[in-house]
């Protein structure tokens, strides 16, 4: 079980979600190691979702991050259990109390609530259900946006809001950061859609062109590749503008927004 968990958790990846949690807290003046378990919990949830998404009953993918997917190495049953274990361990990390750091019970409850909301039926899991049901179906742009708001955007939103809770953001700051997270969440999905069309297996670490083969509607299918890229760049610029009231401590968040559309994997 541990070998299967470690195989996917430590097998590469961008670590965008935990980095967002840390960068958000830093933008609010919080820069201590006690944040790390909360940041790690986001990567645990994200990794579990990838293991399950790759299964034959879901996307049936053979490669992830340049290696065989978890179920191809350990079998379907162990992959399911490794994902389950990573998900539950994420909440274990969030509930631990570090004696050197005085997080309030209220803060920890708010963090757990954000993680559950971002990953559950009102977030990532709900989005995956919508995505599966939309295969080979005609959907409109509003439906596409709803799918990806849930499937991709809600966990990114949770990552930023958890950092905001740790950094004790004021109400207006929380709203600005939440808006930022929603903008970059949309940009992230647009970039993924574009890369699935124009990227190579070597760049992506997985098979390219899978959305089209599965009959999935994407942003390029509505706007074309260049139109989708332009929409993504508009999201990035809007996200950066959301941070106008923050000083240079928020520069990592600005750089992350720019990176999202510039990445090649």
C-alpha positions in Angstrom: 0.0 0.0 0.0 2.7 2.5 1.0 4.7 1.7 -2.1 1.7 2.4 -4.3 1.0 5.7 -2.5 4.6 6.8 -2.8 4.8 5.8 -6.4 2.2 8.4 -7.4 2.7 11.0 -4.7 6.5 11.3 -5.3 6.4 10.6 -9.0 6.9 14.2 -10.2 4.3 16.9 -10.9 4.1 20.7 -10.6 2.9 20.9 -7.0 0.8 23.9 -7.9 -1.8 23.5 -5.2 0.5 23.3 -2.2 2.6 26.1 -3.6 -0.5 28.2 -3.9 -1.3 27.6 -0.3 2.2 28.6 0.8 2.3 31.6 -1.5 -1.1 32.9 -0.4 -0.1 32.7 3.3 3.2 34.5 2.5 1.2 37.2 0.7 -0.5 37.8 4.0 2.7 37.9 6.0 2.7 34.3 7.2 5.9 32.4 6.5 6.4 29.5 8.9 6.9 25.8 8.5 3.7 24.9 10.3 1.9 25.5 7.1 3.5 22.5 5.4 1.1 19.8 6.5 -1.9 21.8 5.3 -0.1 22.5 2.0 0.8 18.8 1.6 -2.8 17.8 2.2 -3.7 19.5 -1.1 -1.2 17.4 -3.0 -2.4 14.2 -1.3 -6.0 14.9 -2.5 -4.8 15.9 -6.0 -2.7 12.7 -6.3 -5.5 10.5 -5.1 -7.7 12.0 -7.8 -5.2 11.3 -10.5 -4.8 7.7 -9.4 -8.6 7.2 -9.6 -9.0 9.2 -12.8 -6.5 7.0 -14.6 -8.4 3.8 -13.8 -10.1 1.8 -16.6 -13.6 2.7 -15.2 -12.7 6.4 -15.5 -10.3 7.7 -18.2 -8.4 4.4 -18.7 -5.0 6.0 -19.1 -1.7 4.1 -19.2 0.8 6.9 -18.6 1.0 9.7 -16.1 4.0 12.0 -15.6 6.1 10.0 -18.0 5.5 6.7 -16.2 3.0 3.9 -16.1 -0.1 4.8 -14.2 -0.6 3.4 -10.7 -3.0 0.7 -11.7 -0.7 -0.5 -14.5 2.0 -1.1 -11.9 0.0 -2.2 -8.8 -3.3 -3.4 -10.2 -6.7 -1.8 -10.0 -7.6 -2.9 -6.5 -4.4 -1.5 -5.0 -4.6 1.7 -6.9 -8.1 2.3 -5.6 -7.0 1.6 -2.0 -3.9 3.8 -2.4 -6.1 6.7 -3.6 -8.5 6.1 -0.6 -5.5 6.1 1.8 -4.1 9.4 0.4 -7.5 11.1 0.7 -8.0 10.1 4.3 -4.4 10.9 5.1 -5.0 14.4 3.8 -7.6 15.1 6.5 -5.4 13.4 9.1 -2.7 16.0 8.2 -5.1 18.9 8.5 -6.4 17.7 11.9 -2.9 17.4 13.6 -1.9 20.0 16.1 1.6 21.3 16.1 2.5 22.3 19.6 4.8 25.1 18.4 2.1 26.8 16.4 -1.2 28.2 17.9 -3.7 27.5 15.1 -7.1 27.9 16.6 -9.7 25.1 16.5 -11.8 27.5 14.3 -9.0 27.8 11.8 -8.5 24.1 11.6 -12.2 23.4 11.2 -12.4 26.1 8.4 -9.4 24.4 6.6 -11.0 21.0 6.8 -14.2 22.4 5.5 -12.5 24.1 2.6 -10.6 20.9 1.7 -13.8 18.8 1.9 -15.8 21.3 -0.2 -13.1 21.6 -2.8 -12.6 17.8 -3.2 -16.1 16.4 -2.7 -19.5 16.3 -4.4 -19.6 20.1 -4.6 -16.1 20.2 -6.0 -13.7 17.9 -7.7 -15.7 14.7 -7.5 -18.9 16.4 -8.6 -17.0 17.8 -11.6 -15.6 14.4 -12.5 -19.2 13.0 -12.5 -20.3 15.8 -14.9 -17.3 15.2 -17.1 -18.0 11.5 -17.5 -21.7 12.2 -18.2 -20.8 14.8 -20.8 -18.6 12.4 -22.9 -20.0 12.1 -26.5 -22.7 14.6 -25.6 -23.4 18.1 -27.0 -23.0 20.6 -24.2 -22.9 24.4 -24.3 -20.3 26.7 -23.0 -22.0 27.3 -19.7 -22.1 23.5 -19.0 -18.4 23.2 -19.9 -17.5 26.0 -17.5 -19.6 24.4 -14.7 -17.8 21.1 -15.3 -14.3 22.6 -15.0 -15.3 25.0 -12.2 -16.0 21.9 -10.2 -13.4 19.4 -11.5 -10.4 21.7 -11.6 -11.3 25.1 -10.1 -12.7 24.1 -6.7 -9.5 22.4 -5.4 -7.4 25.3 -6.7 -9.8 27.6 -4.9 -9.5 25.6 -1.7 -5.7 25.8 -1.9 -5.8 29.6 -2.0 -8.5 29.9 0.7 -6.6 27.5 3.0 -3.6 29.8 2.7 -5.9 32.8 3.4 -7.2 31.2 6.5 -3.7 30.4 7.8 -2.6 34.0 6.9 -5.7 35.4 8.7 -7.0 37.3 5.7 -9.5 40.1 6.3 -12.8 39.8 4.5 -11.8 42.0 1.6 -8.5 40.2 1.2 -10.2 36.8 1.2 -12.6 37.9 -1.5 -9.7 39.2 -3.7 -7.8 36.0 -3.2 -10.8 33.9 -3.9 -11.5 35.8 -7.1 -7.8 35.3 -8.1 -8.1 31.5 -7.5 -11.2 31.2 -9.7 -9.5 33.1 -12.5 -6.3 31.0 -12.4 -8.5 27.8 -12.0 -10.2 28.6 -15.4 -6.8 29.5 -17.0 -5.3 26.2 -15.7 -8.1 24.2 -17.4 -7.9 26.1 -20.6 -4.1 25.5 -20.7 -4.7 21.8 -20.1 -7.2 21.7 -23.0 -4.8 23.4 -25.3 -1.9 21.2 -24.3 -3.9 18.1 -24.9 -4.2 19.2 -28.6 -0.8 20.7 -29.3 1.5 18.9 -26.8 3.4 15.7 -27.3 3.5 12.6 -25.1 7.1 13.5 -24.3 6.1 17.0 -23.1 3.0 16.0 -21.3 4.2 12.7 -19.8 1.0 11.1 -20.9 -0.9 10.4 -24.2 -2.0 13.6 -26.1 -5.3 14.0 -27.9 -7.3 12.1 -25.3 -10.1 14.6 -25.0 -10.9 14.4 -28.7 -10.8 10.6 -28.7 -13.3 10.5 -25.8 -15.7 12.9 -27.4 -15.1 15.6 -24.8 -16.0 19.2 -25.4 -13.1 21.6 -24.5 -12.3 25.3 -24.7 -10.5 24.8 -28.1 -13.5 23.1 -29.5 -15.6 26.2 -28.8 -13.0 28.9 -29.5 -10.2 27.2 -31.5 -6.6 26.9 -30.1 -5.7 30.5 -30.5 -9.0 31.8 -29.2 -8.7 29.5 -26.1 -5.2 30.8 -25.5 -6.4 34.4 -25.7 -9.2 33.6 -23.2 -6.6 32.0 -20.9 -4.4 35.0 -21.0 -7.3 37.2 -20.2 -8.0 35.1 -17.1 -4.3 35.4 -16.1 -4.4 39.2 -16.4 -7.6 39.4 -14.5 -6.1 37.3 -11.8 -3.1 39.5 -11.5 -5.3 42.6 -11.3 -7.1 41.0 -8.3 -3.8 41.3 -6.4 -3.4 45.1 -6.9 -4.1 45.8 -3.2 -1.2 43.4 -2.2 2.5 44.4 -2.0 5.5 42.6 -3.4 4.9 39.7 -0.9 2.2 38.6 -3.4 4.7 38.4 -6.3 4.9 34.6 -6.1 1.1 34.5 -6.7 1.6 36.8 -9.7 4.3 34.6 -11.1 2.2 31.5 -10.7 -0.6 33.1 -12.7 1.8 33.9 -15.5 3.3 30.4 -15.4 -0.1 28.7 -15.8 -0.5 29.7 -19.5 3.2 29.5 -20.3 3.7 25.9 -19.2 4.3 23.0 -21.5 3.0 20.2 -19.4 
